[in-house]
Amino acid sequence: MANIILRHGEYSMNIVSKLPDVGTTIFSIMTALSNEHGAINLSQGFPDFDVNPEIISLIEKYMRMGYNQYAPMQGVPLLRERISEKVKELYGARYDPETEITVTSGATEALFAAITAVVRESDEVIVIEPAYDSYVPAVKLCGGVPVFVRMSYPGYRIDWGRVENSLTAKTRLIILNSPHNPTGAVLGEDDISALRELASRHEFFIVSDEVYEHIIFDGAAHESMSRYPDLAARSFVIGSFGKTYHATGWKIGYSLAPAALSREFRKVHQYLTFATNTPIQHAYAEFMVHKEHYLGLGEFYQKKRDLFLSGIAGSSFKAVPSSGTYFQMLEYSDISTERDRDFSKRLIKEHGVASIPPSVFYSGGDDSHVLRFCFAKRDETLKEAALKLCRI
């Protein structure tokens, strides 16, 4: 435990940190370094192009109509209805908008609320590594114990035998993420079969981070937990409007869960943010009738992935093709033997391109000499970045 001493005059106070190993996120660090050196920022996962102007107009409309006070704690009713309709159409699952869908202030809040709703002191939580960096701090703040199961480079597949060997009587939760950040891997039918088999013999909840559900490539289908009644019955399915509508800064997410789990989720949610931005919720609810947007998102980003990959085809980087998300992993072992943190910083300072070192997503800092690049960028941004990478 880390002690923090606060002093004021003759008084002092000793604070024991609840997260002694947690500092500023790598996303903030790399973006700040990118800004300092004027680099092309392919590190933090946000688009450099704007959202659909119609959504902005709708937000303005609802603001001028007076929708500027607290929204219902569970979320604007019409938005929850539209989410329910979409999930039923895409995955064949029926979630009650009144009792099983909760709108949150971003997917990160939804993840925190879901983990907090079920994890108790000394409960064990299976975390698949590399893992998005908000999972483990949430588990630890609940007094839970993360148990890590690593995917192996370069395939980035889940070893379900290792998952089963990690299950104990204390296992409370498994956290899954597909499409997967940072690797771009996606769950397939074999993964779902293995998970369902485990679930038939063991008791555990699931938090399924599906914020990139619409960004999936090469004709693959998104294997949502909501597709499978036996898995949906024990799952919190977490979604994000920010990823789908290119508006990460608006921080609108949601949770799908059975009524009993949603009740516990809402107990936490109401004391985190209580409610989420009102006019934006109304705007999304109206805009969601344009199904062509999210139905075409995979094709939209696949073109960007392919543009980026074709641009770096003549470079010394080796691509691990992304199957989903808007992230691309590139191996640099033919260029340098430096640790990924060191090489990623040098890449910014000397070559003007920012990325994320994936070792930060492992508890043990595993380093396979790969970097994560975000291709949610304008075509000209990707072309310029590719030219810089080809010069290395």
N, C-alpha and C positions, 0 to 999 in steps of 0.2 A: 504494500500500500504506500502511496506517495503522500507525504505531508506537505501542506502549504501553510506557511506562517504569514498571517496578516498582522501588521503592526500599525498602531495609530497612537502617537504620543507614548504614554506609559503602559498602554494596554496592548495585548497581543492575543491572537486567536489561532488555534491549530485546526486546520481543515484536512481531513483525510479524503483524498480524491476517490470518487467512485469509479473513475475511468483513468487510472494512472498511466496507462500505455497509449492513450489516445491524444493526438495532437491535431493540428490543422489538417484537413483532408488533402489528399494528393491532388484533387481537382483544383482546389483553390491555389495550391502551391504552383502547379504547372501553368495555370492560367496567368497568375501574377508574373511568373518568369517569362512567359510568352509576351505579355504586354510590355514588360521591361525591355525586351530585346527586339520588339517589333516583329515577332515571328508569326507564321501562319498557325493559328490555333486549331490543331486537330486533336487536342487533348480532351477537354471537357465536352460532354455529350450534349451539345446544343446546336441547332441550325444557325447558319449565318444568313439565312433568307427569312423573309417575313411571313407571318401567318396570312391566311386568306382574308382579304380586306372586308369581306362580307361579315365575318365573325366580329371584327372590330366595330363595324357599323351596328351590328346587333347589340353589342355591349353598350355602345353609346345610346342606342334606342332605349334599352331597359334602364340605364342610369337616368335618362331624361324622363322616363315614365315613373320614376320614384322608387325603383327597386334597389334601394341603397341601405336598407337596414338588415338586421340579422335574418339570414335564411333559416328554415327549420333545421334543427340539429342534425337530422338524418339526411338532409339534402332537399333541394327543391323537388316537389313531387313529380312534376313533368319530366325532369331530368332522370329521376329514378325509373320512371316508366319507360323512357326511351332506352335506358341501359338494359332493362329487363327484356324489351322487345328485341334489341340487337343480340343479346346472348341467346335468346330462344331461337332466333333465326340462324345464327352461326353455329351454335353448339348443341341445339336441341334441349337446352336446360331451362327450366322455369324457376326463376327467382321472384319471390313476392316483393314488389317495390316498397311495400309498407314495412315489412319486417325483416327482409334479407338483403337489402342493398343500402349502403351508407356512403355518402359522398364525403370526401376528406380534403384537407388542405395539402394535396400532393400525395403521391404514392408512398413517400418516405414516412409521412404521418400514418398512413394506413398500415404499413409494415410494422411500425412501432406499436400501434394500438393492437394489432392482431397478436404479435408476440407477447405483449404485456397481458392480454386477455387470458392467455392459457398457461404461460410459463410461471412456475412457482420456485421458491427457494430450493436449490439443489436438483431441480429437474435438468435432465440432459436434452440437448438440442442438436440434432444432426445438421451440420452445415457443410454443403458441398463446396469445395475449393477448386479454383479461385472463386471468391465470394464477394459480392458487392459490399462495400465497406460499412453500411449501416446495420447489417444483420447482427454481428457479434456484439457491438456495444449495447444494442437493445436487449439481447439475451443476458448480458452481464448485469445490466441495471435491474433486471428482474431477479437477480440471484441465481440465474440458470448457469449451466455448465456447457459451453460449446464443445461438441465432439466432431472433429474434422475428418471428412472423407475426401480425398483428392482425386480429381480427374487428371489423367496423364497426358502430357504433351506428346505428339501433336494432335491426337485424335479428339481429346477433350470429351470423352465419353464417361458416363457414370458407371463405376464398377458396383453393381448391385450386390454382389457377393460381399464386398467390403462394407457396404451399407448394412447388410444383415448382420455381419459380424460385429458391427458397432452398436447394434441395438441391445439394450439392457432393460431390466425392470424399471429403471429410472427414465427411460426415453419418453419424452413428452411430445416432441415436435420434430418434424423434418421440414427444412426450408429448401424449396426448389425454385429455380429461376429458368424459364424458357420462354422465348429465345434468351440466351444467356449473355449477360454482361459480366466479364469483358470478352469472352471467347467467341461469341457469335454462334455457338453450338445450339442445337434444338433437340428437344425430346422427340423420340420416334415411337412407333408402335411397340417395339421391343421393350423400350424403357417403361412404357405404361403397363405392359403386361407384367414386367418384373415388380413394379410398384404395387399393382393390384394384388399380386400374389403375396407380397410382404404384408400388405394391409389386411389380408384375409386371416393372417396368423398372429398379427401384433397390434397392440393398441397404441396409436399415436395420432396426433393432429398433423395437418399439413398447412404451411403457409406457402402459397404458390405465387411468386412474383412474375406476373405476365404482362408487364407494362409495354413490352414490344410485340404484343400478340399479332398485330397487323403487319409487322415488318419481318416477313419470312420469305425465303427465296426458292427458286428452282422448282416450283410446283409443289412444295411440301405443304402439309396441312398443320395448323397449330394444334397441338395436343393439350388443350386446356383441361384442367382438373374438372371443370364443369361439364365436360362431355360425358363423364362416367359417374353415374349416380352413387356408386360405392365410395368413390374418391371425393366427390362433391360433398357427401354427407359429413366428412371430417375436415373439410378444407376452407380456408380463407383464400379466395382468389382476388388478387390485387391488380387493378388496372390503372391506366394513366391517360388523361386527356392531353397532357403536355407532350407526350411522345407521339400521339396520334395526330394532333393538330398543330405541331411545330410551335408550341407555346409553352416551353418549359418554365418560363418565369411566372406564369399565372398560377402554378401549383394547384391543380385540380386532379384528384385521384378518386378512387372508390374501392370499396370492398364488397365482394359477394360471399355470403356465408349463410348456412342454415340459421333459422330464427334463434335457436338457443345460443349459437356462437355469436350471432350478430348482437344479441342482447348484451353479452359480456364485452364485445367489441365497443359498443356504444357507451358503455359505462366508462371506458377509458377515453374514447374520442371526445366526449362532452367536456372533459376536464383538460384536454390538450388544446383544442382550438374552438370547441363548442360548435361553431358553424364555419362554413366556407363561403368565399366571395359570392355574393348574391347575384349581381348582374351578369357575371361570367357564366354562372350556372344556367341562368335563363337563356343566355345566348347559345350555349352549347346544346341545350334542349331543343331549341328551334333549328339549329344548323344540322343536327344529327339526321334529319330526314334526307340529307344529301349523302346517301350510302356510298355513292361512287368514290367519295374521298377515302374512306378507310378501306374499302374493297380494292382500291387501286394503289394503296400505299406500298405494298410489297414490290410491285412492278416499278413504282417511282424510285424506291431506294435501291432496287437491284440494278437499275441503270447507273446509279451513282457508284455502287460497288464496282461494277464492271468497268466503268470509266476510270476509276482510281487504279484498279488492278492492271488495266491495259497501259495506263500511264507509267506505272513502275515496273512494267514487264522487263525493261532493259536494265534495271538496277541490280544491285548486289543483295537486295532484300529477297527473302523467300516468303511467299504468301501462304497462310493457312486459310483457305477461302471461307468467308463468313456465310453461314446458312441462315442467319437472321440477325436482328438488331441493326444499328447503323455503325457498327464497329468492325474493324479489320485488324487482325493480328499479323504482324510481319516479323519474321526472324532475321536477325542481323549478325549471326555467328560468322559469316564470311567477311564481315566488315571489322568486327571488334570482339574482344573477349571481355570487355568491360561489363560490370554489373548493369542491369537495366536502368537503375536509378541514375547511375553516373552517365551512361550513354545517352539517356533521354535528355538530360540537362545539357550535355555537350551538343546534342542535335539542335537544341534551341539556340544556344549561344553561337555556334559556329556555322550552322546550316539553315537556321531560320524556320524550323518546323517543330511544333510542339506535339508531344504524344503522352501517353500514360505508361509508366512501367508496371506491368502486371504483378510483379512480386509483392506489391502492397496489398494484393487481394488474397495472399496466403498468410496463414498464421506463422509459418516458419520462414516466410520471405523467399519461397522457392523462385528460382531464376532460370528460365529456359532460354534467355537471350532473345526474347521477343518483346515487341512494343505494341500497344493498342492505339490505333488511329481512328478518329471519328470521320466518317464520310458524309455526315448530314450537312453538307456544305454546297455552295453554288458550284456549278461545273468549272467556272474559271478559277475558283479557289483550289479545287482538287487538281486541276491541270498544273497550276503554279506550284503546288506542293509536290506533285509527282516529279516535275522537272528538277526541283531542289534535291529530292531524294535520289534521283538518277545520277546526280553529280558526285555523290559520296563514294 
